[in-house]
Amino acid sequence: MGDKIERILPGKGRIMCAQFSSFMAVPTSFFLLVLLPQDAHKWALFAEIFLLMGLTITWCQSCANNPIFAEVVPERYRTMVYAFDRAIELSFGALAAPAVGILAERVFGYDISSSGIIIPDSGSPAEALALSRGVFWVIVIPSAICSLLYTFLYFTYVKDRAEARAYDHSCCIKYSNLSCDSRV
């Protein structure tokens, strides 16, 4: 998807895909965790929303981050940049479960003493509601921030890509007797 839109809107397509993907977490999470009644008999509706989420909110890494890094980071630094990207993203992701717990208990009224041992169908609807609200905010806030931060790429991406190409081209000429035109 990122490649197709980038061909249509050069320098903007990948960024738009990433923003769309980040943004789609907001309405789909709202529908799934706030609007949709918490009823096990509505499993087909839940499955449809999960499918929509899976098809729309998972694009950032493959349609934007990886291709943009490949274009703006000099080849010899790419492995390090990819590693830092994954480490940072996964480190923040590891904070999600504790954040849900804290929000559910302190903001939305989850009472850990009333839930007892975790057995299916043993929790109260109030605790389920508190957990769903905690999950909702832990998804929505980072997704909205992420979508907003991609906006800055509109101002830097094309210039950074041109500078990276010029750098790669100059390094190629300096260290090789071969023509580099096909690699730039």
C-alpha positions as CSV (number, residue, x, y, z in Angstrom):
1,M,0.0,0.0,0.0
2,G,2.8,2.4,0.9
3,D,4.6,1.8,-2.4
4,K,1.4,2.4,-4.5
5,I,0.5,5.6,-2.7
6,E,4.1,6.8,-2.8
7,R,4.0,6.4,-6.6
8,I,0.9,8.5,-6.8
9,L,2.0,11.1,-4.2
10,P,5.9,11.1,-4.2
11,G,7.4,12.3,-1.0
12,K,4.0,12.2,0.8
13,G,2.4,8.8,0.2
14,R,4.3,6.8,2.8
15,I,3.7,9.4,5.4
16,M,0.0,9.5,4.6
17,C,-0.2,5.8,4.9
18,A,1.5,5.8,8.3
19,Q,-0.8,8.6,9.5
20,F,-3.9,6.8,8.3
21,S,-2.7,3.6,9.9
22,S,-2.0,5.3,13.2
23,F,-5.2,7.3,13.1
24,M,-7.4,4.2,12.4
25,A,-6.5,2.8,15.8
26,V,-8.6,5.6,17.3
27,P,-12.1,5.0,15.7
28,T,-11.7,1.2,15.6
29,S,-10.7,1.0,19.3
30,F,-13.5,3.4,20.2
31,F,-16.0,1.2,18.5
32,L,-14.6,-2.0,19.9
33,L,-13.9,-0.9,23.5
34,V,-16.4,1.8,24.1
35,L,-19.5,1.6,21.8
36,L,-19.8,-2.1,21.2
37,P,-21.8,-3.8,24.0
38,Q,-19.7,-6.3,26.0
39,D,-21.8,-9.3,25.0
40,A,-20.2,-12.6,24.1
41,H,-23.1,-13.3,21.7
42,K,-21.8,-10.4,19.5
43,W,-18.7,-12.4,18.6
44,A,-19.1,-11.9,14.8
45,L,-19.2,-8.1,15.2
46,F,-16.1,-8.3,17.4
47,A,-14.4,-10.5,14.8
48,E,-15.2,-7.9,12.0
49,I,-13.7,-5.0,14.1
50,F,-10.6,-7.1,14.9
51,L,-10.2,-7.9,11.2
52,L,-10.6,-4.2,10.3
53,M,-8.1,-3.3,12.9
54,G,-5.6,-5.9,11.7
55,L,-6.0,-4.7,8.1
56,T,-5.6,-1.0,8.9
57,I,-3.5,-0.3,12.0
58,T,-0.5,-2.4,11.2
59,W,1.0,-0.5,8.3
60,C,3.5,1.9,9.9
61,Q,6.5,-0.3,10.1
62,S,6.2,-1.9,6.6
63,C,4.7,1.0,4.6
64,A,6.6,3.9,6.1
65,N,9.3,3.3,8.8
66,N,11.4,0.6,7.1
67,P,11.2,2.1,3.5
68,I,11.9,5.7,4.8
69,F,14.8,4.5,6.9
70,A,16.2,2.6,3.8
71,E,16.0,5.9,1.9
72,V,17.3,8.4,4.4
73,V,19.9,6.5,6.5
74,P,23.3,5.8,5.0
75,E,23.7,2.1,4.3
76,R,26.4,1.5,6.9
77,Y,24.1,2.8,9.7
78,R,20.9,1.1,8.7
79,T,21.2,-1.9,11.0
80,M,21.8,0.3,14.0
81,V,18.9,2.6,13.1
82,Y,16.5,-0.3,12.6
83,A,17.6,-1.9,15.9
84,F,17.1,1.4,17.8
85,D,13.7,1.8,16.2
86,R,12.6,-1.6,17.2
87,A,14.1,-1.3,20.7
88,I,12.3,2.1,21.3
89,E,9.0,0.9,20.0
90,L,9.0,-2.4,21.9
91,S,10.2,-0.7,25.1
92,F,7.2,1.6,25.0
93,G,5.0,-1.3,24.1
94,A,6.2,-3.2,27.2
95,L,4.8,-0.3,29.3
96,A,1.2,-0.9,27.9
97,A,0.1,-3.7,30.3
98,P,1.2,-1.8,33.5
99,A,-0.4,1.4,32.1
100,V,-3.7,-0.4,31.5
101,G,-3.7,-1.8,35.0
102,I,-2.9,1.6,36.6
103,L,-5.6,3.4,34.5
104,A,-8.2,0.7,35.2
105,E,-7.6,0.8,38.9
106,R,-6.9,4.5,39.6
107,V,-9.0,6.2,37.0
108,F,-11.8,3.8,35.9
109,G,-12.5,2.1,39.3
110,Y,-11.3,-1.4,38.7
111,D,-11.5,-3.1,42.1
112,I,-8.9,-5.9,42.3
113,S,-10.3,-7.3,45.5
114,S,-13.7,-8.0,43.9
115,S,-12.3,-9.9,40.9
116,G,-10.8,-12.7,42.9
117,I,-9.1,-15.5,41.0
118,I,-9.1,-15.0,37.3
119,I,-11.6,-17.5,36.0
120,P,-13.6,-17.0,32.8
121,D,-16.9,-15.3,33.4
122,S,-16.0,-14.6,37.1
123,G,-15.3,-10.9,36.8
124,S,-18.0,-8.3,37.1
125,P,-19.2,-6.1,34.3
126,A,-17.9,-3.1,36.1
127,E,-14.4,-4.5,36.2
128,A,-14.6,-5.5,32.5
129,L,-15.7,-1.9,31.7
130,A,-12.8,-0.5,33.7
131,L,-10.3,-2.7,31.9
132,S,-11.8,-1.9,28.4
133,R,-11.5,1.8,29.2
134,G,-7.9,1.4,30.3
135,V,-7.0,-0.5,27.1
136,F,-8.8,2.1,25.0
137,W,-6.8,5.0,26.4
138,V,-3.5,3.1,26.2
139,I,-4.2,2.5,22.5
140,V,-5.6,5.9,21.6
141,I,-3.1,8.3,23.2
142,P,0.0,6.7,21.6
143,S,-1.7,6.3,18.3
144,A,-2.8,9.9,18.2
145,I,0.7,11.1,19.1
146,C,2.2,8.8,16.5
147,S,-0.1,10.1,13.8
148,L,0.8,13.7,14.8
149,L,4.5,13.0,14.8
150,Y,4.4,11.7,11.3
151,T,3.3,15.2,10.2
152,F,6.9,16.5,10.7
153,L,8.1,14.2,8.0
154,Y,6.2,16.3,5.4
155,F,8.8,19.0,6.1
156,T,11.9,16.9,6.2
157,Y,11.6,13.6,4.3
158,V,12.2,14.8,0.7
159,K,15.2,16.9,1.7
160,D,16.7,14.1,3.9
161,R,16.2,11.5,1.1
162,A,18.0,13.8,-1.4
163,E,20.9,14.3,1.1
164,A,21.2,10.6,1.8
165,R,21.3,9.8,-2.0
166,A,24.0,12.5,-2.5
167,Y,26.0,11.1,0.4
168,D,25.7,7.5,-0.8
169,H,26.7,8.6,-4.3
170,S,29.7,10.6,-3.1
171,C,30.9,7.6,-1.0
172,C,30.5,5.3,-3.9
173,I,32.6,7.5,-6.2
174,K,35.2,8.0,-3.5
175,Y,35.7,4.3,-2.6
176,S,35.1,2.6,-6.0
177,N,36.3,2.7,-9.5
178,L,32.9,1.5,-10.7
179,S,30.1,3.8,-11.8
180,C,27.5,4.3,-9.1
181,D,24.6,5.7,-11.3
182,S,22.7,2.4,-11.1
183,R,22.9,2.3,-7.3
184,V,21.7,5.9,-6.7
